[in-house]
């Protein structure tokens, strides 16, 4: 964790960007590198799957890249369900002010 030295007399919280310090994940170059590494790891697992013998239980789980596309579809499904639940469960911004 990185702490920022706050100038004297400052009464409100200071954002890191106001002090000239940016987190490494907010810099465009770092984001590009992290995304590239992430994609390379995913492609590496798909290539490695070509050399591994899988024992399928249901037939479809023996298809190439099953775990990759099934995981992506499950993630997309969870996001869709959470968006649907948010329509019913969210409250007004002034909930605690009332």
C-alpha positions as CSV (number, residue, x, y, z in Angstrom):
1,X,0.0,0.0,0.0
2,X,1.3,3.4,-0.9
3,X,0.7,6.4,1.4
4,X,0.5,10.0,0.2
5,X,1.9,12.8,2.3
6,X,-0.9,15.3,2.8
7,X,0.0,19.0,2.9
8,X,-0.7,20.9,6.1
9,X,-4.1,22.6,6.4
10,X,-5.8,20.4,3.9
11,X,-9.2,19.3,5.3
12,X,-10.6,17.1,2.6
13,X,-9.4,13.8,1.4
14,X,-7.0,14.0,-1.5
15,X,-7.1,11.8,-4.6
16,X,-3.8,10.3,-5.6
17,X,-4.0,11.9,-9.0
18,X,-4.3,15.4,-7.4
19,X,-0.9,14.8,-5.7
20,X,0.7,13.7,-9.0
21,X,0.8,10.0,-8.0
22,X,-0.9,7.5,-10.3
23,X,-1.5,3.9,-9.5
24,X,0.4,1.6,-11.9
25,X,-2.8,-0.1,-13.0
26,X,-4.3,3.3,-14.2
27,X,-1.5,4.0,-16.6
28,X,-2.2,3.0,-20.2
29,X,1.1,1.2,-20.8
30,X,0.6,-1.0,-17.7
31,X,-3.0,-1.9,-18.7
32,X,-1.8,-2.9,-22.2
33,X,0.9,-5.1,-20.7
34,X,-1.4,-6.8,-18.2
35,X,-4.0,-7.5,-20.9
36,X,-1.3,-8.9,-23.2
37,X,0.0,-11.2,-20.5
38,X,-3.6,-12.3,-19.7
39,X,-4.4,-13.1,-23.3
40,X,-1.1,-15.0,-23.7
41,X,-1.8,-17.1,-20.7
42,X,-5.3,-18.0,-22.0
43,X,-3.9,-18.9,-25.4
44,X,-1.2,-21.0,-23.7
45,X,-3.8,-23.0,-21.9
46,X,-5.7,-23.6,-25.1
47,X,-2.5,-24.8,-26.9
48,X,-1.6,-27.0,-23.9
49,X,-5.1,-28.6,-24.1
50,X,-4.1,-30.0,-27.5
51,X,-1.4,-32.1,-25.8
52,X,-3.5,-33.3,-22.9
53,X,-5.8,-36.3,-23.1
54,X,-9.2,-35.5,-21.4
55,X,-11.7,-38.0,-20.0
56,X,-15.1,-36.6,-21.0
57,X,-18.1,-37.6,-18.9
58,X,-20.9,-36.0,-20.9
59,X,-19.6,-36.0,-24.4
60,X,-19.5,-32.2,-25.0
61,X,-17.0,-31.7,-22.2
62,X,-14.5,-33.5,-24.4
63,X,-14.6,-30.9,-27.1
64,X,-11.6,-28.7,-27.7
65,X,-11.6,-25.6,-25.5
66,X,-14.7,-26.6,-23.6
67,X,-13.5,-25.2,-20.3
68,X,-12.6,-21.9,-21.9
69,X,-15.9,-21.3,-23.7
70,X,-18.0,-22.8,-20.9
71,X,-16.3,-20.5,-18.4
72,X,-16.8,-17.5,-20.6
73,X,-20.5,-18.3,-21.0
74,X,-21.0,-19.0,-17.3
75,X,-19.4,-15.6,-16.5
76,X,-21.6,-13.8,-19.1
77,X,-24.7,-15.6,-17.6
78,X,-23.7,-14.5,-14.1
79,X,-23.4,-10.9,-15.2
80,X,-26.8,-11.1,-17.0
81,X,-28.5,-12.5,-13.8
82,X,-26.8,-9.9,-11.6
83,X,-28.1,-7.1,-13.9
84,X,-31.6,-8.6,-13.8
85,X,-31.5,-8.8,-10.0
86,X,-30.2,-5.2,-9.7
87,X,-33.5,-4.1,-11.4
88,X,-35.5,-5.5,-8.4
89,X,-33.1,-5.0,-5.5
90,X,-31.6,-1.5,-6.0
91,X,-32.7,1.5,-3.9
92,X,-32.8,5.2,-4.4
93,X,-29.6,7.2,-3.8
94,X,-31.3,9.0,-1.0
95,X,-32.3,5.8,0.9
96,X,-30.3,6.7,4.0
97,X,-31.2,10.4,4.0
98,X,-35.0,9.7,4.4
